[in-house]
Amino acid sequence: MLPAMTPAAEAKPILYGETLESLTERLVAHGEPAFRAKQILEWVYKKRVLDPAAMSNLPAPLRAWLTETFAFAPAKLVITKTSSDVTDKLLLELRDGALIETVVIRAPMDGVGADRSRKTICISTQVGCAYGCRFCASGLAGWKRDLEAGEIVAQLLEVCKQEDARTPRAKSELASFDNIVVMGMGEPLSNYDNLLRALHILNAEWGLHFGARRVTISTSGLAPEILRLADEQVGYRLAISLHGATDEVRTQIMPINRKYPLAELIPAVRTFSEKHGRMVTLEFILIADINDSPEQAYELLKIASDLHAHVNLIPYNTVEGLPWKRPSIERQDDFVEILRRGGVSATLRREKGHDIAAACGQLRLKTEESRAAAKAKQISESVASAAK
């Protein structure tokens, strides 16, 4: 059974948060035949028509009812930034004025242009973050709220809109991207119900029909929710933001480790891996003089070997206002070599989008600071004018 939606108070429900079942129920209650639900969802996901007025096979009264009943624009594009490595960052404004980020990461393929490169979409699940990882910009301004399921889906539809404009899609393609990683702003498993509802909409045949095996959910280590995810029938992939191979180091940079230390986290990850029969990824941001030592590499080797996990090493992406730095290239290479010599599958990723502040939360934070400064200036000028 799908969890209930949690729309903002007194706001219209977002159409993109509706499932076939819930939309059918609303339509039948309104006196419409049940088959209309599939027609509406086909317009949204198969034809990418988001204006009810253009849904030509629907009766005019139904189109008017849809406009009156649902929100069709829950996220407005504010800024798009493109980096030198063709990573795009989209800053979206929600109905309450909150800002979230969505990132398009392109992986060029031999013999094809940038427009036909493999595209991974990194989506957000919360406005801000409450978990306070010391190296991350997402939580610098604190946690504001969870995203609704429709706001999560809206990020993917916005990317589809942008990508469809760049490259006409083949009729057989429903999604303008190849992979989804739930690694943006927020802790995904802290917004479990809305996340799973959104992914169900994306995965369903009447939705984007996007394969679960191409969706990776990342978590900072909420052990109970990992066990809950292990019991789900749909096989999404799992990535653990580990970033420390011992409790001492992990607790220094990830406060969540106090609640769910490695002795509790690792068995939960093992349970997920065994139930779903697939390799888990351990995300490990390399921070100079914090977790980049050979000792940490050998401890990580033990964990990865035990879990039969892949390790994704990411040199730290500098965040203004935080003291951390990335290790030297030599230090990075030494770290990954220890893992590979030990028989662990490991990737060393040179970070993308560094020139457009593509690390989680950076663009949002800078925009909010700029808006706050402009508002303060406006108030100051108004006060000064009134005093004359």
N, C-alpha and C positions, 0 to 999 in steps of 0.2 A: 504493500500500500504506500502511495506517495505521500510525503508530508504536506501539511497545509502551507499555503503561502502566507507571507507576513508583509502585506503591503503597508506603505506609510499611511498614517492615520488620515482619513478623509480624502485620500488621493484615489484617482481612478486606478483600478488594477491594470497591470501591464499585460498587453496581449501576449508578449513573448514569454510570459510566465505561465501561460495556460497549457495544460496537456490536452490531448484529444478528449480524454474522459471529462476533465473539468469544463472545457469549452462546450462539449456536447450537453452537459448538465445545465449550463447557463442558457444555452440556446433553447433547449426543450422547455425550461421554466418560462422562457419568454414567448413560447408558443411556436417556435420554429422547428422544422423537422431535423432529426439528428444528423442527417447526411450533410447539412450545411457546415458542420464543424470541419470536416475533411476538406471541403472546398475552400474555406477560409485559410486553413493552414497550408494548403497547396499554394495559394497566392503568396503567402508570407515566405515560406521556405523554398519552394520549388521555383517560383517565378520572381521572388524577391520584390513583390509589390507591397508597399507598406502604407498605401493610402487607400482606405476603403472605397473612396469614390471611383477608383480604377478597377475594382473587382467586378468586372462586367457581367458575370453570370449570377450575381446575387441581386435579389429584388431591391429596389431603391429604399424601401422602409428598413430593411435589414442593414444596408450600408449606413444609413443614418443612425440606426441604433448602435452599430459598432463604434462609430465616431463619438457618440455621446457616452458610451459605456466604458471604453478602454483607452488607455494611453498608448499611443503609437510612436512616441518620441521620448523615451525615458532617459536617453543619453544624447547630448549635443556635443559635436566635435568642436573643441576650442583651439587646439594647436596640433599640427602634425610636424614632426621633425624627422629628417632623414640624415643618417650618418654617412660617413665616407665608405663604410662597409655595407651600405644599403640596408641597414637596420632602421625600421620606422618606429617612432614612438607616437602614440595617439593619446592626447590628454582629453578626457571626456568630462563634461559637466552634467550631473544628474539633476533631477527635478527640484531637489532641495538646495541646489547650489554646490553640493559636494563635488570634489574632483577625484577622478580615478585614472589610472594609466593602463593602457594596453599596448603591447609591443609586438611588432612583426619582425621576426628574425629570418633572414634569407640565407640559404646555403646554396651558392652557385653550383650548377651542374655542368660538367664538361660538354661543350658543343651546343649549349643553349644560352639564350640571353637571360638577363637578370629577371625579366618578367616571367620566365618559366622556371625559375629556380625553386627549390623546395622551400616551403614557407612553414615556419612554426609560429603559432600565436600564443603569446604569454598573457594570460588573463588574470584580473584581480577578483577577489571575493569579499573584500571589506574596504571601507573607507578608513585608512590608517591601519594600525595594528597595535594590539595590546601586549604583545609578547616581548617587546623590548630587546631584540637581539642587538648587541652593542655596535655591530658593524653596518646596520641597515638603516636606510633613510625612511623607510615606510612608517616606522614607529616613532620618529622624532617629534611629531606633532600629536602623538597619542592615537587612541582608537576612537572613531566617531560612531560607526554603526556597521552592521552587516549589510551586504548587498542583497536585494531581493533576487529571486531566481530570474525574473525578467530582465533585471539589470545586468546579470552575468551573461545571459543569452544575447542581450543587446550589443555587447562588446564584439561578439563574433559576427553579428549581422552588420555592424559598422565596418568591420574589416572586409567582409564580403562586398559591401558597397564600394569601398575604396579600391579593392582589387579588381572588381568587375569593371570599374572605370578605366583601370590601367590596361587590362587584357581581357578581351571578350572570352567568356568561359565556354567550354564545350557543353553541349546540351546535357551530356551525361553527368556533368560535375554539379554537385549540390553545394559543396564548400569550396571556397577559393583559397584553401590552405591544406597542408598535408598532416600537420600534427597540432595538438593543443597541449600546452603545459600550464597547469594551474599553479603558477609560481610567482604571480604578480603581488600586488599589495594585499596584506592580510594573511592570516593563518587559515587556509582552506577548511581544515577539519574542525575549526571552531565555528564555522558557518555550515555545518554538515548538511542539514536538511535542505537548505536553499541550493547548496552546491549540487547535491545528488539530484534534486528536481531539475535543475538547469541541464545537467549532463544527460538526464533521461530525455529531455526535449531535444537535445542535440543528437542523441544516439537513435532516437525512434525513427521508424520508417516514414512516419508522417511529418517528422521534423527535418533536420539536416541529414539524417541517416549516416552520421559520422561514426566510424568504427571505434568501439571502446578501447581496442588495443592501441589506438593512436592517441589516446588521452593519458597524460601522466599527471597524477595528483601529488603535490609536494607538501610535506608537513615538517614542522620544526620538532616534532616528536611527541604528539599527543597519543600516548600508548592506548588508552581505552578506545579512542576513535579509530585507531589503526586496526584494533581487533574487531570493531564494528564493521569497518570497511572490508575486512577479511571475510565476513559472512555475507556480503552482497553477492548476488548472482552474476552481476555484470563485471567483466574482468578488466577494470581500469588498471593502469600501471601505477606503481608507487615509487616515489623518490623521497629519501629522508635527508633533510638539511642537517647533516651531522656536525661538520665544522670543528669538531674536537674529538679526538680518539680516546681521551681519558676524561673522567668526571671533573678533574681539577681544571683542565683547559676548557672543556665545554661549558662548565658553569661560569667561568670567567667572562665568556662572550655570549652565552645563551642562558638567561635566567630560567627558562622552562626546564633545564636539566635538574634544578633543585626538586621539582615536583616529580619528574619522570627521568630518573638517572639511567645510565646505560644498562644497569642490571634489570630494569623494567622495560626499557625501550627495545633492546635487542631481541628479547624473546617474543615481543609483540610483532616485530618485523619478520622474525623467522616464521611465526604462525601465518602471517599474510602470505609470505613466499611459498610456504608449503601448501596452503589451501588453493592458491591460484596457479601454482606450478610455473612461475615465471621469475626471471631475475629482477631483483630490486636494485635501484640506483642509490648510491650514497653520494650526496652532494657535499663537497668539501671546499669552501673558499679559503684559499691560502693567504694568510695575513703574516707579514714579516714579523719575526721574533715573538709570535704568539702560538701558531700551530704549524709552522713550516719546518720544524726540526726533524732530523732523522728519527728521533725517538717517537715522535708523533706518527711518522710514516710507518714504522714497524708496528705500532699499536693499531693503526688503521688497517694494515695488512692482515693482522689477526682477525679483526672484526669482519672484513670483507671476505676473507677465506671461509670463516665460519658460516656466513650467510650466503656464500656463492654469489656475491653482489658485484655489480659494476661500480667503479668509482669515477666520479666526474669531478675533476679538479679545476677550480676557477680562480685565477689570480684576482686578488681583491680589486674591485672597481672603486676608485677613490670617491669619497663623499665629502663635500664641503662641510666643515664643522666637526668632523670626526677625525681622531688622531691616527687611524690605522694606515698602513702602507702595504703595497704589494711586495713580495719577495723579488729578488733579482732573478733574471732568466736562468742563471746557473743553479740557484737554489730550487727553483721550480722543477728544472730538469732532474736534479738529484732526487727530489721527492718522488716523482713519478717513476723513476728508474727503480727505486726500492720496491715499489708495488709490482711493477712488471716482472722484475727478477724473481719475486715471490710467487708468480703465477696468477696474479690478479689482473683482470681486465680493467684498464684505466685509461681515461682520456684526459689530456691536458688541454683545456680550452683557453685560448687567448680571448679575453672578453670582447664582446661586440657592443657597439653603440657608445663607446666611452666619450666621444666628442659631442654627444647629444644628451648626456646624463641619463643613460638607459638603465642604470641600476634602479631597483625598486624604489619608487617614491621620490626620486630626486626632482623630476620635472614638476610634479605636483607641489612639492615643498617650495620650490623656487617661485612657482606661480602664486601660491597662497601668500608667500612673503611679499611679493610684488603688489598683490591686490591689497594686502593689509597696509602697506606703506602708502599706497595711493589713497586709500580711504582715510588714513590718519591725516594725510596732507590736506585732503578736502575738508575734513572737520576743522582742522587748525585754521584754514583759510576762511571758513564760514564764521568761526568764533571771532577771528580778527576783524572781519568785515562788520559783524554785528556790534563790535565794541567801538567802532568809529563814530 
